[in-house]
Amino acid sequence: MATVIRLARFGAKKRPYYHIVVTDSRNARNSGNILETVGKYDPMQPKGDEKRVILKIDAIKAWMSKGAKPSDRVYKFLANAGLLAKKEAPVQTKKHLQSEKTQMKIKDKADKLAKIEAEKAAAEAAAKAATEAPAETPAEPVAEEVAAPAAEAEATAAE
């Protein structure tokens, strides 16, 4: 008989609660023909809560020594408990990435926007410098510059 350790669903509608059970692999998930309940899983509990996954470790070890295979989800529970080695994550393919042509378009657009922002910042800095320049010069030299040509005009008129 091929035995498996898997989840059997209990609980109400939209309020799942699972028993971790040992059963024949040919039985349906909730057939009721279980050999032993070896734990409980409550997905409604917060992830760090100790009541989320409750395992009977001795019973699980005994059944695994007899050849019971855990399902994928139960395997993760056992790996987190330290009973089994964690499976390595598969290497991700590059199919989810955008094509090279699309990536180039995005890069060109970002470069263009950066260039426009730089030009805008330079124009604002120039405008700010232009408004600050006359304010920095004192009023007296301006009056002297205006008075100096008038004095020259009087001197030429007197001659």
C-alpha positions in Angstrom: 0.0 0.0 0.0 1.4 3.4 -1.0 0.8 5.8 1.9 1.0 9.6 1.7 1.0 12.3 4.3 -1.3 15.1 3.1 -3.9 17.7 4.0 -7.5 16.8 4.5 -9.8 19.8 4.6 -12.2 20.6 7.4 -13.8 23.8 8.6 -16.5 26.0 7.3 -17.1 27.8 4.0 -14.3 30.4 3.6 -12.8 29.3 6.9 -10.5 26.4 6.0 -8.9 24.2 8.6 -6.8 21.2 7.6 -5.7 18.0 9.3 -2.4 16.5 8.3 -3.3 12.9 7.7 -1.6 9.6 6.7 -3.8 7.8 4.1 -3.6 5.5 1.1 -2.6 7.5 -2.0 -5.6 6.1 -3.9 -8.1 7.5 -1.5 -9.8 10.9 -2.1 -8.7 13.9 0.0 -11.7 13.8 2.4 -12.7 10.2 2.0 -12.5 9.5 5.7 -10.3 6.4 5.2 -7.4 7.8 7.1 -4.8 5.8 8.9 -3.7 8.4 11.4 -4.0 12.2 12.0 -0.4 13.5 12.5 -1.0 17.2 12.7 -3.1 20.3 12.1 -2.8 23.3 9.9 -4.9 26.5 10.4 -4.2 29.0 7.5 -6.3 31.6 9.2 -3.7 32.1 11.9 -0.9 34.6 11.4 2.3 33.2 9.8 4.5 33.5 12.9 1.9 31.9 15.3 2.8 28.5 16.8 -0.8 27.4 16.5 -0.7 27.7 12.6 1.0 24.3 12.1 1.0 21.6 14.8 2.9 18.4 14.1 3.2 15.1 15.9 6.9 14.6 15.0 7.3 11.1 16.4 4.3 9.8 14.4 5.5 11.5 11.2 9.0 10.0 11.6 7.5 6.6 12.2 5.3 6.8 9.0 8.1 8.2 6.9 10.3 5.2 8.0 7.5 2.9 6.8 7.6 4.7 3.4 5.0 7.4 3.5 5.7 10.3 1.2 4.6 13.9 2.1 2.7 16.1 -0.3 4.4 19.3 -1.5 2.7 21.5 1.2 3.4 19.0 4.0 7.0 18.7 2.8 7.3 22.5 3.3 5.9 22.2 6.8 8.4 19.4 7.6 11.3 21.3 6.2 10.4 24.3 8.3 10.3 22.1 11.3 13.7 20.7 10.5 12.7 17.2 9.7 13.6 17.3 6.0 16.0 19.3 3.9 14.4 22.3 2.1 14.0 21.9 -1.7 16.0 24.3 -3.8 13.9 26.8 -5.8 13.9 26.1 -9.5 15.9 28.4 -11.8 13.6 31.0 -13.2 13.3 31.3 -16.9 13.7 34.7 -18.6 10.3 34.4 -20.4 8.7 36.8 -18.0 11.2 39.6 -19.0 10.4 42.1 -21.7 12.1 41.7 -25.1 15.4 43.5 -25.8 13.6 45.9 -28.2 11.1 46.9 -25.5 13.9 47.3 -22.9 15.8 49.6 -25.3 12.6 51.7 -25.8 12.2 52.0 -22.1 15.8 53.0 -21.6 15.7 55.6 -24.4 12.5 57.1 -22.9 14.1 57.3 -19.5 17.2 59.0 -21.0 15.1 61.5 -22.9 13.1 62.3 -19.7 16.3 62.7 -17.7 17.7 65.0 -20.4 14.6 67.2 -20.3 14.7 67.4 -16.5 18.4 68.4 -16.7 17.6 71.1 -19.2 14.6 72.3 -17.2 16.8 72.5 -14.0 19.5 74.4 -15.9 17.0 76.9 -17.3 15.5 77.4 -13.8 19.0 77.9 -12.4 19.8 80.5 -15.1 16.6 82.3 -14.5 17.3 82.4 -10.7 20.8 83.7 -11.3 19.5 86.4 -13.6 16.9 87.6 -11.0 19.5 87.5 -8.3 22.3 89.4 -10.2 20.7 92.9 -10.3 19.7 92.6 -6.7 23.3 91.9 -5.6 24.7 95.1 -7.2 24.4 98.2 -4.9 22.3 101.1 -5.9 25.1 103.8 -5.6 27.2 102.5 -8.6 24.1 102.6 -10.8 23.5 106.2 -9.8 27.2 107.1 -10.5 26.9 105.4 -13.9 23.9 107.5 -14.7 25.5 110.6 -13.3 28.8 110.2 -15.2 27.3 110.4 -18.7 25.3 113.4 -17.7 28.5 115.1 -16.4 30.2 114.3 -19.6 27.3 115.8 -21.6 27.5 119.0 -19.5 31.3 119.2 -20.0 31.0 118.9 -23.8 28.2 121.4 -23.9 30.3 123.9 -21.9 33.2 123.7 -24.4 
